[in-house]
Amino acid sequence: MTEFILVAGAKLGAWAWDEVVPELRAAGHEVHALTLSGLAEKRGTPAGQQTHVQDIVEAVERLDVRDVVLVGHSYSGIPVGQAAQRIGDRLRRVVYVDASVPADGKSFLWGWPSDGVRAAIEANDGFWAPFEAEDLAEQDLTDEQIARLVRDSTPHPGASLTEPAVLTHSLAEMPTTYVKCLLDWPEPGDDVAELLKSDRWELVTMNTGHWPMLSQPRELARILDESADRP
C-alpha cells in the first residue's frame, strides 16, 4: 500500500486536493493532503521555504509512513524535492505536478522574470497576494472552480519564494514522475528537460491547465496511482 502526501502550490491548502483524495483512496492508497505553514487554516504562522521543507519531513515522521510518494504542485515542488532527499528510505517516488523543481542555492523566483512578484510581495507586507480571476483564465477551469480558487486562496509567505533551496545530491538520482500540463505551457522548462534525461525520471502530459486537481481530478488521480507502480 502506497502512502501519498499531497502538497498544493502557492496560495493553496490541503483543500485543493479534495476531489483527488477519494479517487486515490478508492484505488487502495493511504492519502494525506498537507497544508503548509502560513497558508489556509495555518494562516498567520511565520514561514519561509525551509519551514515548508520541515513541514513535509515532519509529516512523514509523525505519520511514521514508508513507501511514500511525495507529490508537489507548482511552488510546492521546491520544498517537496528537498524533503524527498531528507526522508531517506521512506521515499518511494516523487511526483511533480506542473511544478518548479529545486536547484541548490536558488530560490523559487530564480530563472524567470520576477521583478513584478518581488515588488508585489514588498507592497503587500511580505506576502504574495491571493488569486484574482484574471490569474486563472484559459486554464481549463469552470467559472465555479475559478470562484473557489479566488475565494479560498490565501496570501503566500514571500520568504518561501525568495529563500534558496538546499540539496544534498542531484535530483536526477531520485525516482520521479513529472506531470506537464500542456495548457499552462507546452514544454517543460530547461531545468526539467535536463533532469528528464535521467533514466530515473519520466514525463507524463495532461491536456489541461495549471490546476489539474480541480480541472481533471480523476485523470490526475489515475496518473498518481500509476506512478506508485513505477520502479
C-alpha positions in Angstrom: 0.0 0.0 0.0 1.4 3.4 -1.1 1.3 6.4 1.2 0.6 9.6 -0.7 1.4 13.0 0.7 -0.1 15.7 -1.5 1.2 19.3 -1.3 -0.6 22.0 -3.3 1.1 25.1 -4.8 1.3 28.7 -3.8 -1.7 30.3 -2.0 -3.4 26.9 -1.6 -4.0 24.5 1.3 -4.9 20.8 1.6 -8.5 21.6 0.4 -7.2 21.9 -3.2 -6.9 18.1 -3.3 -10.5 17.4 -2.1 -11.5 15.7 -5.4 -8.3 13.7 -5.8 -8.1 12.2 -2.3 -11.2 10.0 -2.6 -10.1 8.7 -6.0 -6.7 7.6 -4.7 -8.3 6.0 -1.6 -10.7 4.1 -3.8 -7.6 2.7 -5.6 -6.4 1.4 -2.3 -3.9 4.0 -1.2 -3.5 5.9 2.0 -3.6 9.7 1.3 -2.6 12.7 3.4 -3.2 16.2 2.0 -0.9 18.7 3.7 -1.3 22.4 4.3 2.0 24.2 4.6 2.7 26.7 7.3 1.3 30.2 6.7 -1.5 29.1 4.3 -5.2 28.3 4.5 -6.0 27.1 8.0 -2.4 27.7 9.1 -2.5 31.3 8.0 -0.7 33.6 10.4 2.2 31.1 11.1 5.5 32.6 10.1 7.0 30.6 7.3 9.9 30.5 4.9 10.9 27.9 2.3 12.9 25.8 4.9 9.8 25.9 7.1 7.8 24.3 4.3 10.5 21.6 3.8 10.3 20.8 7.5 6.5 20.7 7.4 6.8 17.9 4.9 9.6 16.0 6.7 7.7 16.2 10.0 4.5 15.0 8.4 6.3 11.9 7.2 7.9 11.3 10.6 4.7 12.0 12.5 2.6 9.6 10.4 5.5 7.1 10.6 4.9 6.1 6.9 7.0 4.2 4.4 6.6 3.7 0.6 5.9 7.4 0.4 5.0 9.2 -2.8 5.6 12.9 -2.3 3.5 15.0 -4.7 4.3 18.7 -5.2 2.2 21.0 -7.3 3.6 24.3 -8.7 5.6 26.2 -6.0 5.5 23.1 -3.7 7.8 21.2 -6.0 10.6 23.3 -4.4 10.1 22.1 -0.8 8.9 18.6 -1.9 12.1 18.0 -3.8 14.2 19.0 -0.8 12.1 17.0 1.6 12.4 13.9 -0.6 16.1 13.9 -0.1 15.7 14.1 3.7 13.3 11.2 4.3 15.8 8.5 3.2 14.4 5.0 2.5 10.9 6.1 3.4 10.6 7.5 -0.1 9.1 5.5 -3.0 8.8 8.3 -5.6 8.5 12.0 -6.2 5.8 13.4 -8.4 6.0 17.0 -9.6 2.6 18.3 -10.9 3.3 21.2 -13.3 5.8 22.2 -10.6 9.0 24.0 -10.1 12.0 21.9 -9.1 14.6 23.0 -6.6 18.1 23.9 -7.6 20.8 24.1 -4.9 21.3 27.7 -3.8 18.5 29.0 -6.0 15.1 30.4 -5.0 11.6 29.7 -6.5 11.9 33.1 -8.2 15.2 32.4 -9.8 15.3 31.9 -13.5 12.1 33.8 -14.6 11.2 37.5 -14.7 10.3 38.0 -11.1 10.6 41.8 -10.5 6.8 42.2 -10.5 6.3 39.4 -8.0 9.1 40.8 -5.8 7.5 44.2 -5.9 4.1 42.9 -5.1 5.4 41.0 -2.1 7.1 44.1 -0.8 4.0 46.2 -1.3 1.8 43.5 0.4 3.7 43.3 3.8 5.8 40.4 2.7 3.1 38.3 1.1 2.2 37.3 -2.4 -1.5 38.2 -2.8 -4.3 35.6 -3.2 -5.6 34.8 -6.7 -7.7 37.1 -8.8 -9.9 35.7 -11.5 -7.6 37.0 -14.3 -4.7 34.9 -12.9 -6.7 31.8 -13.7 -8.0 32.4 -17.2 -7.7 29.9 -20.0 -6.6 27.1 -17.7 -9.5 24.6 -18.3 -11.3 25.8 -15.1 -15.0 26.3 -14.8 -16.4 29.6 -13.5 -17.2 27.8 -10.3 -13.7 26.4 -9.9 -12.2 29.9 -10.6 -14.6 31.4 -8.0 -13.4 28.8 -5.5 -9.7 29.4 -6.1 -10.3 33.2 -5.7 -12.4 32.7 -2.6 -10.2 30.1 -0.8 -6.7 31.1 -1.8 -4.7 32.9 0.9 -1.7 35.3 0.9 1.5 33.3 0.4 4.5 34.0 2.6 7.0 35.8 0.4 10.1 34.4 2.2 9.3 31.0 0.9 9.7 32.3 -2.6 13.0 34.1 -2.1 14.9 31.8 0.2 17.4 29.4 -1.6 16.9 25.7 -1.8 19.4 23.3 -0.2 20.0 20.0 -1.9 22.4 17.2 -0.8 22.6 15.4 -4.1 21.3 15.5 -7.7 17.5 15.3 -8.3 18.3 13.1 -11.2 19.1 10.2 -8.8 15.6 10.1 -7.4 12.7 8.1 -8.9 10.5 10.8 -10.3 7.4 11.4 -12.4 7.0 14.9 -13.9 3.4 15.8 -14.9 3.3 18.6 -17.5 0.0 20.4 -18.0 0.0 21.5 -21.6 -2.4 24.4 -21.5 -0.1 26.2 -19.0 2.9 25.8 -21.2 3.5 23.1 -23.8 7.1 22.1 -22.8 8.9 21.5 -19.6 11.4 24.2 -18.6 15.1 23.7 -19.4 15.9 22.5 -15.9 13.3 19.8 -16.0 14.2 18.8 -19.6 17.8 18.2 -18.4 16.5 16.1 -15.5 14.3 14.1 -17.8 17.4 12.7 -19.5 17.9 10.6 -16.4 16.6 7.0 -16.6 15.0 7.6 -13.2 12.7 10.3 -14.5 9.6 10.0 -16.6 7.4 12.6 -18.3 3.6 12.4 -18.3 1.4 15.1 -20.0 -2.1 16.3 -19.3 -4.2 18.3 -21.7 -5.3 20.7 -19.1 -4.2 23.8 -17.2 -2.0 24.5 -14.2 -4.5 23.3 -11.5 -5.4 19.8 -12.7 -6.5 18.8 -9.2 -9.5 20.9 -9.9 -9.9 20.7 -13.7 -9.2 17.0 -14.1 -9.0 15.4 -10.7 -9.9 11.8 -11.8 -7.3 11.8 -14.5 -4.7 13.2 -12.2 -5.5 10.6 -9.6 -5.1 7.9 -12.3 -1.6 9.2 -13.1 -0.7 9.3 -9.5 -1.9 5.8 -9.0 0.1 4.5 -11.9 3.2 6.4 -10.6 3.1 4.3 -7.5 3.8 1.2 -9.5 6.9 2.6 -11.2 10.2 1.0 -10.1 
